[in-house]
């Protein structure tokens, strides 16, 4: 399993796959209805990462673009495809697509204990612009979130 993933837009035929991947990657996964709403919603942007050798899905990014601002709602890579640069490619594509749709900024929230994701975002040029107390709940414990942001024209080393 090597190589850069093939990225395809999330369409109606991918909703079950994205829902399954979300369930594999998060402690409190979204249901299919939430995924459908995110993909079909105003400004919805979804990309699915496929193994270039087998076509098997291994990750996704869901975002929304609203005029001059965009937001990553969820980014995940299945454990079998981690440490291969897939999250980096999904993030770069989300940044590029957001800019192409006219967004000046791209933001996200990330759990403060998710050091791997925070490092990915920082390497891409995101910076912390705020915090949300008790934003996530995991096993009955609340976790604060960092609010991160990048400007579309900011230099980035995400590729």
Secondary structure, DSSP 8 states (H G I E B T S, - for coil): --S--EEEE--GGGHHHHHHHHHHH-TT---HHHHHHHHHSTTEEEEEEE-TTT--EEEEEEEEEETTEEEEEEEEE-GGGTTTTHHHHHHHHHHHHHHHTT-SEEEEEEETT-HHHHHHHHHHT-EEEEEEEEEEEETTEEEEEEEEEEETTS-----
